[in-house]
Amino acid sequence: MKSEEYLMCEKNWVFYTLILISGYYGAFTYVLRGNVFCNAQTGNVVLMGMALGSGNIRHGLYYLIPIGAYMLGSLVSELLPNPIKHTLSIRWDTLLLFIEMLVVLGLGFIPESAPVQISQVAINFIASMQYNTFRQAQGTPMATTFATNHIRQIGIGLAKEIKGKDTTHRKKLFKHIRMLLCFLSGATIGTVLCHLFLGRAIWVTLIPLGILLSQFIKEDVHMESLEQVPHGH
């Protein structure tokens, strides 16, 4: 399928941009907001189990907050797409980018002395919505908020390179490599800027988010795209 036959929310460059931003979020929360990663919840589930297993019930139950925020993000992003496009005449993915920009803007105003949980829960929420909304990049299932699956897919692609002469997998392999490199680049840039600008460093992500939002709005002007469902949904 040609690139122009996909919705804007399925374009490869959109996914590369989103995972770069997510790498930046990972650096932001780890460097400045409690040494945690908020883009996924596996770590929080493990920490919850460790706390409960150590008899620290109160601390263990705390992890229900970030886990709940992540679950709420999935719930919201699953229920809103149809009502949004019929009420506001824009696609849900467009509104999500706008919401993400508002959250990022607000996070930059939070003082360094504020509880780190505010930023953690906010990023849990938007990361979950982003992960559940952006599912396939031009036909290839992709995760825009963490790198684990891309590392796995690269390993699978390299195994196929070793096993035979069939090269049909290479396009997918290179796509996962680019996703991983973009995530790494976002984390690297985010670390440098967080050390320089502290909490306001999060505002840098408004630049790529703004570029994405402008392109999504342009597509929404063509009303015929509102009823088309992205692949993987």
PyMOL commands that set and color helices and strands:
alter all, ss='L'
color gray80, all
select helices_A, chain A and resi 3-5+8-10+12-32+42-53+57-62+64-79+81-87+92-109+116-133+148-163+170-221+223-227
alter helices_A, ss='H'
color red, helices_A
select strands_A, chain A and resi 136-137+140-141
alter strands_A, ss='S'
color yellow, strands_A
deselect
rebuild
show_as cartoon
